[in-house]
Amino acid sequence: MSVDMRPIGTSGFQLPALGFGAAPLGNLYRAISDADARATLDTALDLGLHYIDTAPHYGLGLSERRVGDAVRGRKATVSTKVGRILFPAPDADTGAERYGFHTPMPFEARFDYSHDGILRSHEASLQRLGLARIDILYIHDIGRLTHGEAHAQYWEQLTKGGGLRALQRLRDEGAVRAVGAGVNEIPVCLELLDHAPLDIILLAGRYTLLEQGALDDLFPTCARAGTAVVIGGPYNSGLLAGGSAPARHYNYAPPPVEVLNNAQRIAAVCARHGVPLGAAALQFAMAHPAVASVIPGLASAKEVQETMDRVAFDIPADLWAELRHEALLAPNAPTPAPKVAA
């Protein structure tokens, strides 16, 4: 199947509606060999998933290295993130899990959203990727959910400390094609849009079959601002990824009882209509007109093909109607139209 292209605000370029989240290629939760990582990326590129999102945080540089090696010389749109500086850590225990990653990279990270920190992070990512230009640059993990009481300090770095100014300078000088924020909370997106024009927001886990709060304020605000949205975590870190039943993770942790119950109810509706839960979750996230791309995390060539199968699956309109009837779907949430056979 072909992957349709969608515009990124007024930036002058487009993204495929389905992309590739490269956090798993930083050895998230389990180690993946270099050969398997390369096969995963090659399969994705061959099938038209040529938007790939990575970050210094993913495997402390490992994901960026693997992505760069795969896309160099090929048609690809690459995004990475700023806000963390990696520094050498000779004594790092590379045999242990660090920040959820089983990575051999001997580095540690510190947050830095300042003007110089943004520029330094961008330059370091170019080196790790081995690319002359990064297409999209996101501010990574700014917000109270990540930083708690330290949020005010980092927010000041980003605003008064010139971090946003550095980001816009990179775009204005043509070093990047678009700038935005990559976060997993909605309030900070609205705050950012009050401070600076953003081309794009990568929102992870907050617009899914389980959560549609972005419909209320964020999506209308983005539409008025001409800001595109990329959806990460369409399966809520695995809870909605199963074929017929929910997995036992939500936001990378055991789910609250109410969330698990809702996921089980959604899975039951999908089962009644003969629809894989993952297919419904993925197609739902892709259906909103504000969404330019959806980027599930992919860890193998098999998962890439499974993702393409999920997008191609013909979901009956009755499934969405039942989800609304059961109050499992917001009344104003767009849903995909049934596919028409060629």
Rosetta silent file (secondary structure, phi, psi, omega in degrees, C-alpha in Angstrom):
SEQUENCE: MSVDMRPIGTSGFQLPALGFGAAPLGNLYRAISDADARATLDTALDLGLHYIDTAPHYGLGLSERRVGDAVRGRKATVSTKVGRILFPAPDADTGAERYGFHTPMPFEARFDYSHDGILRSHEASLQRLGLARIDILYIHDIGRLTHGEAHAQYWEQLTKGGGLRALQRLRDEGAVRAVGAGVNEIPVCLELLDHAPLDIILLAGRYTLLEQGALDDLFPTCARAGTAVVIGGPYNSGLLAGGSAPARHYNYAPPPVEVLNNAQRIAAVCARHGVPLGAAALQFAMAHPAVASVIPGLASAKEVQETMDRVAFDIPADLWAELRHEALLAPNAPTPAPKVAA
SCORE:     score description
SCORE:     0.000 S_00000001
   1 L     0.000  151.200  175.768    0.000    0.000    0.000 S_00000001
   2 L   -89.141  153.812  179.293    1.091    3.582   -0.545 S_00000001
   3 L  -106.518  120.039 -176.313    1.383    6.015    2.358 S_00000001
   4 L   -71.449  154.887 -177.039   -0.327    9.345    1.705 S_00000001
   5 E  -103.153  142.682 -178.141    1.565   12.599    2.303 S_00000001
   6 E  -131.061  142.885 -174.472    0.359   15.396    4.553 S_00000001
   7 E   -75.403  153.138  176.243    1.593   19.016    4.807 S_00000001
   8 L  -107.412   89.535  177.946    3.517   20.478    7.741 S_00000001
   9 L    50.275 -130.213  179.049    1.913   23.874    8.337 S_00000001
  10 L  -105.943   20.109 -174.711    3.500   26.508    6.130 S_00000001
  11 L   -74.468  -16.196  176.763    6.960   24.905    6.168 S_00000001
  12 L    89.690    5.432  174.940    6.711   23.852    2.531 S_00000001
  13 L  -136.411  174.087 -172.359    7.220   20.122    2.965 S_00000001
  14 E  -128.255  160.511  173.888    5.173   17.050    3.809 S_00000001
  15 E  -121.811  150.279  171.434    5.343   13.946    5.946 S_00000001
  16 E   -68.072  144.174 -176.900    3.971   10.477    5.257 S_00000001
  17 L   -61.292  -22.844  176.557    0.832    9.816    7.311 S_00000001
  18 E  -121.628  125.698  179.384    2.626    6.837    8.847 S_00000001
  19 L  -123.960 -161.010 -169.558    6.166    7.196   10.143 S_00000001
  20 E  -132.232  117.686  173.362    8.696    5.407   12.311 S_00000001
  21 E   -89.890  119.374 -170.151    9.412    5.994   15.997 S_00000001
  22 L   -98.851   16.918  174.468   13.034    4.990   16.618 S_00000001
  23 H   -58.944  -41.760  179.442   13.094    4.849   20.433 S_00000001
  24 H   -60.184  -25.066 -179.131   13.185    1.006   20.350 S_00000001
  25 H   -78.192   -1.868  167.561   16.350    1.196   18.245 S_00000001
  26 H   -91.614   15.938 -178.316   18.070    2.727   21.264 S_00000001
  27 L    65.356   49.158  177.129   17.549   -0.696   22.884 S_00000001
  28 E   -69.167  115.816  178.678   14.466    0.327   24.816 S_00000001
  29 L    70.079  -24.436  177.838   13.844   -2.405   27.420 S_00000001
  30 L  -153.592  152.472 -178.550   15.791   -4.978   25.405 S_00000001
  31 L   -77.694  139.934  173.893   18.881   -5.127   23.258 S_00000001
  32 L  -123.014  134.543 -179.361   18.547   -5.211   19.462 S_00000001
  33 L   -69.041  158.199  176.403   21.545   -6.076   17.311 S_00000001
  34 H   -58.465  -40.004 -178.874   22.926   -3.566   14.838 S_00000001
  35 H   -64.535  -42.080  179.613   21.980   -5.933   12.015 S_00000001
  36 H   -69.288  -37.991  176.930   18.367   -6.235   13.191 S_00000001
  37 H   -61.701  -43.585  179.794   18.095   -2.476   13.697 S_00000001
  38 H   -65.450  -41.202  178.409   19.361   -1.901   10.164 S_00000001
  39 H   -63.122  -36.999  178.593   16.963   -4.481    8.727 S_00000001
  40 H   -63.453  -47.962 -179.424   14.086   -2.795   10.548 S_00000001
  41 H   -66.649  -42.233  179.660   14.950    0.627    9.143 S_00000001
  42 H   -61.690  -42.224  178.518   15.597   -0.696    5.639 S_00000001
  43 H   -62.004  -43.813 -179.810   12.224   -2.461    5.606 S_00000001
  44 H   -62.200  -46.667  179.811   10.467    0.699    6.761 S_00000001
  45 H   -62.943  -40.993  179.542   12.149    2.859    4.128 S_00000001
  46 H   -62.580  -31.782 -177.288   11.403    0.307    1.401 S_00000001
  47 L   -92.531    4.696  174.790    7.710    0.334    2.361 S_00000001
  48 L    98.614    4.069  177.278    7.396    4.129    2.327 S_00000001
  49 L   -87.977   71.902 -172.557    7.848    4.952    6.021 S_00000001
  50 L   -98.009   13.588  166.071   10.488    7.529    5.257 S_00000001
  51 E  -103.051  119.295 -176.341    9.791    9.827    8.212 S_00000001
  52 E  -125.488  126.960 -179.554   11.947    8.637   11.106 S_00000001
  53 E  -109.210  130.492  178.930   11.992   10.243   14.546 S_00000001
  54 L  -136.100 -170.998 -179.829   14.874    9.781   16.952 S_00000001
  55 L  -170.044  151.044  174.328   16.493   11.622   19.892 S_00000001
  56 L   -56.319  -32.887 -177.726   19.773   11.783   21.822 S_00000001
  57 L   -63.521  -30.452 -173.429   17.902   10.300   24.788 S_00000001
  58 L   -74.061   97.726 -178.420   17.108    7.063   22.942 S_00000001
  59 L    74.515   20.405  179.585   19.935    4.794   23.981 S_00000001
  60 L    51.015   50.276  176.905   22.141    7.795   24.833 S_00000001
  61 L   102.338  -15.862 -175.713   22.982    8.324   21.189 S_00000001
  62 H   -64.296  -44.973 -179.044   22.571    4.749   19.948 S_00000001
  63 H   -61.900  -43.847  179.467   19.304    5.351   18.098 S_00000001
  64 H   -60.212  -44.093  179.875   20.693    8.416   16.317 S_00000001
  65 H   -60.355  -44.840 -178.413   23.775    6.487   15.165 S_00000001
  66 H   -67.535  -41.833  179.244   21.671    3.641   13.803 S_00000001
  67 H   -62.923  -47.221 -178.747   19.180    5.949   12.096 S_00000001
  68 H   -59.328  -42.443 -179.419   21.900    8.001   10.439 S_00000001
  69 H   -63.826  -31.356 -177.846   23.685    4.936    9.094 S_00000001
  70 H   -81.887  -36.593 -172.547   20.447    3.655    7.539 S_00000001
  71 H   -91.029  -15.517 -176.144   19.120    6.857    5.972 S_00000001
  72 L   -58.740  122.533 -179.377   22.362    8.316    4.636 S_00000001
  73 L    85.585    0.828  179.578   22.014    8.504    0.869 S_00000001
  74 L  -116.551  161.469  174.874   18.340    7.490    0.892 S_00000001
  75 L   -69.963  117.099 -179.573   15.111    9.454    0.677 S_00000001
  76 L  -161.706  148.257  169.772   14.160   10.157    4.287 S_00000001
  77 E  -110.354  124.705 -174.353   12.852   12.875    6.573 S_00000001
  78 E  -118.649  133.392  169.845   14.580   12.796    9.950 S_00000001
  79 E  -119.929  145.727  170.375   13.628   14.493   13.187 S_00000001
  80 E  -140.347 -170.136 -166.848   15.574   14.559   16.405 S_00000001
  81 E  -136.259  157.401  177.304   15.389   16.504   19.612 S_00000001
  82 E  -124.828  159.281 -178.442   17.134   19.066   21.783 S_00000001
  83 L   128.868  -16.699  174.134   17.057   19.657   25.520 S_00000001
  84 E  -125.172  135.780  173.525   19.546   17.035   26.655 S_00000001
  85 E  -106.000  128.660  174.967   23.323   17.239   26.287 S_00000001
  86 E   -89.981  138.167  177.935   25.250   13.964   26.201 S_00000001
  87 E  -135.410  150.801 -177.051   28.649   13.917   27.878 S_00000001
  88 E   -60.243  139.214  179.185   31.291   11.172   28.213 S_00000001
  89 L  -136.507   80.451 -175.777   30.871    8.888   31.218 S_00000001
  90 L   -56.875  -26.205 -177.533   33.840    6.455   31.306 S_00000001
  91 L   -96.170    8.031 -179.374   32.523    4.839   34.486 S_00000001
  92 L   -62.937  139.688  177.561   28.975    4.285   33.206 S_00000001
  93 L   -83.297   89.411 -175.792   27.670    0.770   33.761 S_00000001
  94 L   -75.073   -3.971  175.855   26.908   -0.058   30.134 S_00000001
  95 L   -92.114   -5.912 -178.567   25.784   -3.546   31.103 S_00000001
  96 L  -105.146  161.092  174.549   22.870   -2.242   33.150 S_00000001
  97 L   -73.436  129.097  178.112   19.570   -0.726   32.098 S_00000001
  98 E  -126.594  121.100 -179.755   19.800    3.062   32.128 S_00000001
  99 L    56.931   27.932 -179.703   16.684    5.222   31.701 S_00000001
 100 L    90.750   -1.999 -175.817   14.941    2.154   30.263 S_00000001
 101 E  -112.909  137.944  173.533   17.636    1.493   27.648 S_00000001
 102 L   -98.292   81.061 -170.285   20.095   -1.403   27.402 S_00000001
 103 L  -117.808  140.534  177.009   22.739    0.622   25.627 S_00000001
 104 L   -84.600    0.814 -174.587   26.499    0.184   25.248 S_00000001
 105 L   -73.425  123.593 -175.038   26.983    3.909   24.733 S_00000001
 106 L   -86.061   62.801 -179.039   29.314    5.327   27.462 S_00000001
 107 E  -133.769  160.877  168.975   27.475    8.598   27.935 S_00000001
 108 E  -127.099  171.529 -176.452   25.206   10.315   30.414 S_00000001
 109 E  -129.867  148.683  169.687   22.788   13.186   29.821 S_00000001
 110 E  -133.740  145.551  179.646   21.940   16.470   31.448 S_00000001
 111 E   -73.421  138.821  176.425   19.037   18.763   30.628 S_00000001
 112 L  -158.449  107.746 -179.591   19.893   22.067   28.976 S_00000001
 113 L  -107.347   15.429 -178.296   17.262   24.187   27.216 S_00000001
 114 L   -74.831  170.573  177.793   19.370   27.345   26.993 S_00000001
 115 H   -55.123  -52.262 -178.133   20.342   29.137   23.774 S_00000001
 116 H   -69.973  -33.616  178.468   23.815   27.615   23.726 S_00000001
 117 H   -64.318  -40.041  178.213   22.514   24.250   24.912 S_00000001
 118 H   -63.544  -45.843 -179.140   20.073   24.029   21.985 S_00000001
 119 H   -65.106  -40.676 -179.985   22.804   24.885   19.466 S_00000001
 120 H   -65.512  -41.574  179.758   25.243   22.449   21.049 S_00000001
 121 H   -63.838  -42.711  178.669   22.677   19.644   21.062 S_00000001
 122 H   -60.770  -45.945 -178.958   21.839   20.231   17.411 S_00000001
 123 H   -63.436  -42.139 -179.886   25.495   20.149   16.390 S_00000001
 124 H   -65.213  -37.048  178.516   26.152   16.954   18.348 S_00000001
 125 H   -66.139  -38.236  175.731   23.153   15.247   16.746 S_00000001
 126 H   -57.592  -41.653 -179.495   24.450   16.098   13.282 S_00000001
 127 H   -66.737  -45.651 -179.238   27.703   14.357   14.184 S_00000001
 128 H   -65.399  -40.216  179.859   26.014   11.247   15.602 S_00000001
 129 H   -73.238  -28.169 -174.682   23.629   11.004   12.649 S_00000001
 130 L    70.272   33.691 -178.828   26.348   11.733   10.106 S_00000001
 131 L  -118.289  153.511  178.945   23.970   14.027    8.239 S_00000001
 132 L   -83.172  -21.355  179.436   24.429   17.532    6.877 S_00000001
 133 L  -151.759  143.250  172.851   20.932   18.600    7.910 S_00000001
 134 L  -102.786  135.471 -174.975   18.164   17.540   10.249 S_00000001
 135 L   -75.965  -47.564 -177.145   14.676   18.172    8.895 S_00000001
 136 E  -127.236  134.173  178.701   12.708   18.677   12.114 S_00000001
 137 E  -121.084  121.430 -178.277   14.055   19.680   15.510 S_00000001
 138 E  -107.824  141.234  165.849   11.868   19.186   18.587 S_00000001
 139 E   -73.573  123.834 -170.597   12.280   20.539   22.114 S_00000001
 140 E   -99.998  127.253  167.066   12.262   17.291   24.084 S_00000001
 141 L    60.905   26.351  169.797   10.395   16.614   27.325 S_00000001
 142 L   -71.206  142.928  177.942    9.918   20.179   28.503 S_00000001
 143 L   138.304  162.686 -176.374    7.070   20.276   31.032 S_00000001
 144 H   -70.893  -30.135 -179.019    6.028   19.638   34.600 S_00000001
 145 H   -62.714  -37.829  178.504    5.317   15.959   34.055 S_00000001
 146 H   -82.000  -44.074 -166.971    8.999   15.350   33.302 S_00000001
 147 H  -102.970  -13.164  179.364   10.672   17.955   35.494 S_00000001
 148 H    55.516 -128.552 -175.926    8.346   18.468   38.453 S_00000001
 149 H   -67.428  -18.869  179.320    9.621   21.283   40.659 S_00000001
 150 H   -81.873   -3.703 -176.559   12.573   21.885   38.318 S_00000001
 151 H   -57.252  -42.812 -177.011   10.224   22.850   35.467 S_00000001
 152 H   -58.663  -39.647  179.332   10.426   26.582   36.246 S_00000001
 153 H   -63.326  -46.554 -177.544   14.219   26.497   35.928 S_00000001
 154 H   -73.872  -33.385  175.737   14.152   24.774   32.546 S_00000001
 155 H   -62.383  -39.387  178.041   11.254   26.881   31.301 S_00000001
 156 H   -65.765  -38.827  175.643   13.305   30.002   32.051 S_00000001
 157 H   -59.235  -42.992 -175.025   16.231   28.549   30.089 S_00000001
 158 H   -70.835  -36.750 -175.228   13.949   27.938   27.131 S_00000001
 159 L   -96.065  -74.273 -178.685   12.223   31.325   27.205 S_00000001
 160 L   -68.913  -27.402 -179.526   14.333   34.006   28.889 S_00000001
 161 L   -83.499    1.038  170.775   17.518   32.023   28.349 S_00000001
 162 L    90.150    8.083 -179.688   17.097   32.062   24.593 S_00000001
 163 H   -61.330  -45.247  178.279   16.354   28.413   23.850 S_00000001
 164 H   -64.728  -36.956  178.560   13.332   29.237   21.699 S_00000001
 165 H   -63.125  -40.211  178.469   15.319   31.978   19.993 S_00000001
 166 H   -64.171  -40.549 -179.405   18.070   29.469   19.109 S_00000001
 167 H   -62.064  -45.932 -179.227   15.515   27.055   17.693 S_00000001
 168 H   -69.485  -32.106  175.346   13.999   29.705   15.474 S_00000001
 169 H   -61.303  -43.806  179.235   17.454   30.890   14.420 S_00000001
 170 H   -60.613  -39.825  178.210   18.272   27.385   13.179 S_00000001
 171 H   -69.623  -44.702 -177.511   15.086   27.349   11.118 S_00000001
 172 H   -63.924  -32.107 -179.841   15.565   30.865    9.764 S_00000001
 173 L   -83.936   -4.647  178.682   19.125   30.058    8.699 S_00000001
 174 L    84.232    8.521  178.172   17.970   26.892    6.924 S_00000001
 175 L   -69.299  -30.510  173.510   19.822   24.509    9.248 S_00000001
 176 L  -133.413  158.801 -177.168   16.480   22.771    9.903 S_00000001
 177 L   -91.253  -27.357 -178.104   13.249   22.824    7.941 S_00000001
 178 E  -153.909  152.068  179.791   10.800   22.916   10.844 S_00000001
 179 E  -129.887  153.790 -179.617   10.855   23.315   14.632 S_00000001
 180 E  -171.238 -155.295 -179.292    8.534   22.178   17.359 S_00000001
 181 E  -131.756  140.250  175.673    8.147   20.321   20.635 S_00000001
 182 E  -118.109  102.163 -170.626    8.194   16.605   21.406 S_00000001
 183 E  -140.829  171.484  176.765    6.355   16.023   24.691 S_00000001
 184 L  -124.665   29.902  175.332    3.823   13.767   26.381 S_00000001
 185 L  -143.416  144.634 -173.592    1.693   16.399   28.102 S_00000001
 186 L   -81.713  -43.661 -174.156   -0.815   18.887   26.684 S_00000001
 187 H   -54.601  -40.697 -177.387   -0.577   21.972   28.973 S_00000001
 188 H   -69.250  -27.485  175.106    3.028   22.760   28.066 S_00000001
 189 H   -62.176  -44.234  179.797    2.131   22.624   24.352 S_00000001
 190 H   -65.517  -38.709  176.953   -0.426   25.384   24.883 S_00000001
 191 H   -63.612  -42.348 -179.890    2.108   27.417   26.872 S_00000001
 192 H   -63.403  -41.631 -178.948    4.690   27.038   24.123 S_00000001
 193 H   -66.179  -21.814  174.036    2.249   28.150   21.436 S_00000001
 194 H   -76.368  -21.240 -174.306    1.671   31.326   23.479 S_00000001
 195 H   -99.669  -29.531 -173.243    5.417   32.054   23.419 S_00000001
 196 L  -158.440  149.137  173.708    6.558   31.189   19.909 S_00000001
 197 L   -72.775  128.328  178.018    5.302   30.004   16.524 S_00000001
 198 L  -117.274  139.411  177.355    5.902   26.289   16.147 S_00000001
 199 L   -74.999  -30.227 -167.159    5.653   24.369   12.901 S_00000001
 200 E  -159.765  146.364  173.496    4.846   21.065   14.551 S_00000001
 201 E  -124.609  128.542  172.641    4.133   19.341   17.857 S_00000001
 202 E   -97.602  109.192 -177.261    4.965   15.696   18.508 S_00000001
 203 E  -107.096  116.103 -175.179    2.449   14.597   21.125 S_00000001
 204 E  -100.292  121.008  170.435    3.156   11.169   22.606 S_00000001
 205 L    77.517    2.151 -174.900    0.386    9.081   24.138 S_00000001
 206 L  -108.564    2.619  170.013   -2.149   11.855   24.594 S_00000001
 207 L  -136.574   96.092 -174.667   -4.329   11.290   21.533 S_00000001
 208 L  -145.680  179.648  174.120   -5.319    7.647   21.377 S_00000001
 209 L   -60.970  -22.173  179.544   -8.348    5.394   21.653 S_00000001
 210 L   -90.768  -26.566 -173.105   -7.905    5.777   25.410 S_00000001
 211 L  -138.536  123.222  178.642   -7.358    9.543   25.569 S_00000001
 212 L  -127.488   25.949 -178.939   -8.876   12.280   23.447 S_00000001
 213 H   -61.961  -23.019  179.759   -8.289   15.343   25.627 S_00000001
 214 H   -64.610  -18.570  179.374   -6.292   16.979   22.825 S_00000001
 215 H   -65.226  -30.033 -169.786   -9.583   17.545   20.995 S_00000001
 216 L   -71.512  -53.174 -174.756  -10.715   20.179   23.493 S_00000001
 217 L  -122.841  -43.408 -170.623   -8.017   22.861   23.325 S_00000001
 218 H   -66.221  -51.763 -176.522   -4.803   21.683   21.719 S_00000001
 219 H   -62.448  -43.329  176.062   -6.003   20.639   18.262 S_00000001
 220 H   -62.590  -37.404  178.440   -8.136   23.797   17.769 S_00000001
 221 H   -65.324  -42.893  177.730   -5.203   25.949   18.936 S_00000001
 222 H   -61.824  -40.485 -179.970   -2.854   24.172   16.533 S_00000001
 223 H   -62.277  -43.050  179.264   -5.332   24.669   13.683 S_00000001
 224 H   -66.032  -34.940 -176.732   -5.512   28.421   14.354 S_00000001
 225 H   -85.232   -9.011 -175.049   -1.712   28.659   14.591 S_00000001
 226 L    71.939   28.828 -179.187   -1.042   26.561   11.495 S_00000001
 227 L   -99.504  124.310  177.789    0.854   24.041   13.627 S_00000001
 228 E   -78.801  163.536  179.824    0.846   20.420   12.500 S_00000001
 229 E  -126.254  133.267  168.423    0.653   17.494   14.934 S_00000001
 230 E  -109.608  135.676 -179.419    2.573   14.233   14.935 S_00000001
 231 E  -104.307  117.804  170.317    1.203   11.505   17.188 S_00000001
 232 E  -100.894  165.337  177.584    3.639    9.267   19.025 S_00000001
 233 L    57.213   45.590 -178.131    2.684    6.391   21.293 S_00000001
 234 L   -65.128  -15.898  178.843   -0.582    5.519   19.507 S_00000001
 235 L  -100.996   12.008 -177.035   -0.724    2.286   21.547 S_00000001
 236 L    49.642   55.084  179.540   -0.170    4.037   24.907 S_00000001
 237 L    52.873   36.726  170.673    3.172    2.219   25.321 S_00000001
 238 L   111.579  -16.565 -175.757    1.672   -1.153   24.475 S_00000001
 239 L   -63.349  -29.950 -178.063   -1.710   -1.152   26.169 S_00000001
 240 L  -109.628   16.497 -173.730   -3.490   -0.910   22.806 S_00000001
 241 L   -91.046  -12.422 -173.027   -1.038   -2.886   20.694 S_00000001
 242 L   -69.134  163.759  177.837   -2.474   -6.369   21.154 S_00000001
 243 L   -73.085  -42.845 -178.334   -4.344   -8.324   18.544 S_00000001
 244 L  -137.677   -7.690 -179.192   -7.417   -8.970   20.664 S_00000001
 245 L  -143.273  149.415 -177.570   -6.538   -8.028   24.256 S_00000001
 246 L   -72.191  145.401  172.029   -4.682   -5.139   25.903 S_00000001
 247 L   -75.270  179.404 -172.570   -1.105   -5.489   27.085 S_00000001
 248 L  -108.835   35.014  175.851   -0.207   -4.613   30.641 S_00000001
 249 L  -130.690  146.036  178.170    1.696   -1.369   30.133 S_00000001
 250 E  -151.240  123.152 -173.870    0.520    2.235   30.010 S_00000001
 251 L    53.746   38.433  175.683    2.907    5.202   29.895 S_00000001
 252 L    64.384   25.251  179.653    5.700    2.633   30.360 S_00000001
 253 E  -149.706  167.800  174.868    4.294    1.487   33.719 S_00000001
 254 L   -58.496  135.684 -175.283    1.491   -0.748   35.044 S_00000001
 255 L   -76.632  148.186  169.609   -1.835    0.911   34.127 S_00000001
 256 L   -60.067  154.967 -175.090   -4.304    2.293   36.655 S_00000001
 257 H   -57.707  -44.128 -177.828   -7.344    0.063   37.116 S_00000001
 258 H   -63.373  -40.785  179.426   -9.725    2.464   35.344 S_00000001
 259 H   -65.389  -44.332  178.818   -7.430    2.766   32.330 S_00000001
 260 H   -62.376  -41.210  178.812   -6.990   -1.002   32.105 S_00000001
 261 H   -61.392  -43.261  179.172  -10.752   -1.513   32.344 S_00000001
 262 H   -64.287  -41.126  178.220  -11.371    0.942   29.494 S_00000001
 263 H   -61.837  -40.162  178.869   -8.715   -0.749   27.375 S_00000001
 264 H   -66.545  -36.447  177.569  -10.356   -4.110   27.996 S_00000001
 265 H   -67.416  -41.466  177.308  -13.744   -2.712   27.001 S_00000001
 266 H   -62.840  -43.310  179.013  -12.281   -1.263   23.783 S_00000001
 267 H   -61.160  -37.977  179.836  -10.613   -4.606   23.059 S_00000001
 268 H   -65.498  -40.630  177.135  -13.932   -6.385   23.568 S_00000001
 269 H   -62.683  -44.387  178.696  -15.674   -4.103   21.055 S_00000001
 270 H   -60.014  -42.696 -179.489  -12.885   -4.727   18.550 S_00000001
 271 H   -62.930  -38.704  179.400  -13.174   -8.466   19.070 S_00000001
 272 H   -62.770  -28.556 -178.753  -16.938   -8.390   18.433 S_00000001
 273 L  -100.509    5.912  178.711  -16.268   -6.764   15.065 S_00000001
 274 L    68.140   31.287 -176.353  -13.309   -8.981   14.179 S_00000001
 275 L  -112.946  127.381  174.639  -10.867   -6.045   14.239 S_00000001
 276 L   -60.324  136.329 -179.344   -7.359   -6.262   15.747 S_00000001
 277 H   -55.657  -43.147 -179.009   -7.034   -3.807   18.614 S_00000001
 278 H   -63.082  -35.279  178.328   -3.777   -2.432   17.201 S_00000001
 279 H   -65.238  -44.184  178.966   -5.400   -1.718   13.839 S_00000001
 280 H   -63.736  -42.491 -178.879   -8.197    0.282   15.470 S_00000001
 281 H   -63.600  -44.118 -176.995   -5.742    2.217   17.631 S_00000001
 282 H   -69.085  -47.503 -178.188   -3.449    3.097   14.744 S_00000001
 283 H   -67.461  -33.044  177.058   -6.146    4.080   12.263 S_00000001
 284 H   -61.333  -47.408 -178.580   -7.981    6.148   14.855 S_00000001
 285 H   -62.830  -31.369 -178.071   -4.910    8.291   15.547 S_00000001
 286 H   -78.890  -12.421 -169.243   -4.352    8.817   11.810 S_00000001
 287 L   -81.772  -18.364 -176.786   -7.940    9.968   11.159 S_00000001
 288 L   -76.096  134.463 -178.101   -7.805   13.478   12.652 S_00000001
 289 L   -64.896  -19.479  177.419   -7.175   16.208   10.040 S_00000001
 290 L   -76.898  -15.928 -173.538   -4.728   17.988   12.376 S_00000001
 291 E   -87.816  119.339  178.560   -2.488   14.917   12.436 S_00000001
 292 E   -84.686  -34.448 -177.701    0.292   14.954    9.859 S_00000001
 293 E  -157.966  150.875  173.434    1.863   11.632   10.845 S_00000001
 294 E  -119.328  131.107 -171.038    1.587    8.828   13.381 S_00000001
 295 E  -126.432   80.697  175.252    4.860    7.242   14.471 S_00000001
 296 L   -65.053  147.055  174.598    4.557    3.978   16.385 S_00000001
 297 E   -72.708  130.662 -174.987    7.780    2.675   17.883 S_00000001
 298 L  -125.576  134.108 -172.775    9.052   -0.222   15.789 S_00000001
 299 L  -118.296   -3.088 -178.471   11.650   -2.784   16.855 S_00000001
 300 L  -158.363  161.252  175.784   11.803   -5.318   14.014 S_00000001
 301 H   -61.022  -34.737  177.854   11.109   -5.813   10.328 S_00000001
 302 H   -62.589  -41.424  178.955    8.191   -8.010   11.381 S_00000001
 303 H   -66.691  -34.595  176.331    6.673   -5.140   13.371 S_00000001
 304 H   -61.125  -48.539 -179.839    7.046   -2.844   10.364 S_00000001
 305 H   -65.182  -38.872  177.969    5.076   -5.261    8.179 S_00000001
 306 H   -61.887  -37.899  178.743    2.502   -5.786   10.932 S_00000001
 307 H   -64.506  -42.766  177.114    2.063   -2.009   11.112 S_00000001
 308 H   -62.572  -38.191  177.829    1.417   -1.798    7.378 S_00000001
 309 H   -65.311  -37.344  179.226   -1.152   -4.582    7.723 S_00000001
 310 H   -65.210  -40.018  179.984   -2.882   -2.690   10.525 S_00000001
 311 H   -67.696  -33.707 -177.761   -3.179    0.442    8.415 S_00000001
 312 H   -80.745  -14.425 -174.697   -4.603   -1.566    5.501 S_00000001
 313 L   -64.034  133.303 -178.793   -7.184   -3.416    7.626 S_00000001
 314 L   -85.223  110.196 -176.684  -10.759   -2.524    6.652 S_00000001
 315 L   -99.534  124.463 -178.856  -12.550   -1.432    9.831 S_00000001
 316 L   -69.362  147.414  179.437  -16.374   -1.319    9.682 S_00000001
 317 H   -61.049  -27.275 -178.782  -18.111    1.922   10.643 S_00000001
 318 H   -62.093  -29.001  178.206  -20.183   -0.043   13.167 S_00000001
 319 H   -62.368  -48.355 -179.722  -17.107   -0.453   15.371 S_00000001
 320 H   -65.112  -36.910  178.619  -16.698    3.300   15.801 S_00000001
 321 H   -63.157  -40.847  179.462  -20.435    3.690   16.359 S_00000001
 322 H   -68.354  -38.885  177.316  -20.364    1.113   19.152 S_00000001
 323 H   -60.992  -39.936  176.924  -17.354    2.768   20.797 S_00000001
 324 H   -66.283  -43.385 -178.936  -19.255    6.070   20.835 S_00000001
 325 H   -60.877  -34.680  179.580  -22.393    4.373   22.160 S_00000001
 326 L   -86.564    8.545  179.797  -20.360    2.868   24.994 S_00000001
 327 L    59.616   32.152  176.920  -18.854    6.320   25.778 S_00000001
 328 L   -99.667   -3.430 -178.919  -15.401    5.002   24.899 S_00000001
 329 L  -139.321  133.843 -179.860  -14.900    7.556   22.138 S_00000001
 330 L   -60.907  141.244 -178.176  -15.431   11.311   22.265 S_00000001
 331 L   -57.777  -31.277 -176.442  -18.494   12.425   20.262 S_00000001
 332 L   -99.318   13.408  179.862  -16.382   14.857   18.218 S_00000001
 333 L   -81.317  121.612  177.079  -13.465   12.511   17.519 S_00000001
 334 L   -64.900  145.474  178.066  -12.999   11.921   13.765 S_00000001
 335 L  -127.111  154.521 -177.955  -12.893    8.279   12.720 S_00000001
 336 L   -69.230  145.135  174.166  -11.586    6.706    9.516 S_00000001
 337 L   -75.630  149.923  175.314  -13.914    6.024    6.654 S_00000001
 338 L   -58.235  144.028 -179.330  -14.262    2.382    5.561 S_00000001
 339 L   -75.096  144.272 -179.987  -11.784    1.487    2.838 S_00000001
 340 L  -106.041  125.567 -179.565  -13.126    1.097   -0.680 S_00000001
 341 L   -64.020  140.665 -179.988  -11.798   -1.808   -2.705 S_00000001
 342 L   -70.914    0.000    0.000  -10.018   -0.781   -5.884 S_00000001
